[in-house]
Amino acid sequence: MPMSLQTKTISLRLPETLLNRIRVEANNRDMPYQSLIKAWLADEVNDNRRA
């Protein structure tokens, strides 16, 4: 089933240290941190669906 292109805004509480580490990683990849979080989540969900 293809992913919906519609988006939904959510609120997610993360420890500041984790968010800072994510921002550093996103900066290293030259991408917005929220996009990196979405990519990681999508990869994890897709990997778990195959397992």
C-alpha positions as a Markdown table, in Angstrom:
| # | Residue | x | y | z |
|---|---|---|---|---|
| 1 | Met | 0.0 | 0.0 | 0.0 |
| 2 | Pro | 1.6 | 3.3 | -1.0 |
| 3 | Met | 2.2 | 6.0 | 1.6 |
| 4 | Ser | -0.2 | 8.9 | 1.7 |
| 5 | Leu | 1.2 | 12.2 | 0.5 |
| 6 | Gln | -1.0 | 14.1 | 3.0 |
| 7 | Thr | 0.8 | 15.1 | 6.1 |
| 8 | Lys | -0.5 | 15.5 | 9.7 |
| 9 | Thr | 1.1 | 17.8 | 12.3 |
| 10 | Ile | 2.1 | 16.0 | 15.5 |
| 11 | Ser | 3.7 | 17.0 | 18.7 |
| 12 | Leu | 6.6 | 14.9 | 19.9 |
| 13 | Arg | 8.6 | 15.4 | 23.1 |
| 14 | Leu | 12.2 | 14.5 | 22.9 |
| 15 | Pro | 15.1 | 15.0 | 25.4 |
| 16 | Glu | 17.0 | 18.1 | 24.4 |
| 17 | Thr | 20.2 | 16.1 | 24.1 |
| 18 | Leu | 18.7 | 13.8 | 21.6 |
| 19 | Leu | 17.2 | 16.6 | 19.6 |
| 20 | Asn | 20.6 | 18.3 | 19.5 |
| 21 | Arg | 22.3 | 15.2 | 18.3 |
| 22 | Ile | 19.6 | 14.8 | 15.6 |
| 23 | Arg | 20.1 | 18.4 | 14.5 |
| 24 | Val | 23.9 | 17.9 | 14.3 |
| 25 | Glu | 23.4 | 14.7 | 12.1 |
| 26 | Ala | 20.9 | 16.6 | 9.9 |
| 27 | Asn | 23.4 | 19.4 | 9.5 |
| 28 | Asn | 26.1 | 16.9 | 8.5 |
| 29 | Arg | 23.8 | 15.6 | 5.8 |
| 30 | Asp | 22.7 | 19.1 | 4.8 |
| 31 | Met | 19.0 | 18.5 | 5.4 |
| 32 | Pro | 16.3 | 19.7 | 7.7 |
| 33 | Tyr | 16.2 | 17.8 | 11.0 |
| 34 | Gln | 12.5 | 17.1 | 10.6 |
| 35 | Ser | 13.1 | 15.5 | 7.2 |
| 36 | Leu | 15.8 | 13.4 | 8.7 |
| 37 | Ile | 13.5 | 12.2 | 11.5 |
| 38 | Lys | 10.8 | 11.4 | 8.9 |
| 39 | Ala | 13.3 | 9.4 | 6.8 |
| 40 | Trp | 14.5 | 7.4 | 9.8 |
| 41 | Leu | 11.0 | 6.7 | 10.9 |
| 42 | Ala | 9.9 | 5.5 | 7.4 |
| 43 | Asp | 13.0 | 3.3 | 7.1 |
| 44 | Glu | 12.4 | 1.7 | 10.5 |
| 45 | Val | 8.7 | 1.1 | 9.8 |
| 46 | Asn | 9.5 | -0.4 | 6.3 |
| 47 | Asp | 12.3 | -2.6 | 7.8 |
| 48 | Asn | 9.9 | -3.9 | 10.5 |
| 49 | Arg | 7.2 | -4.7 | 8.0 |
| 50 | Arg | 9.6 | -6.9 | 6.1 |
| 51 | Ala | 10.6 | -8.8 | 9.3 |
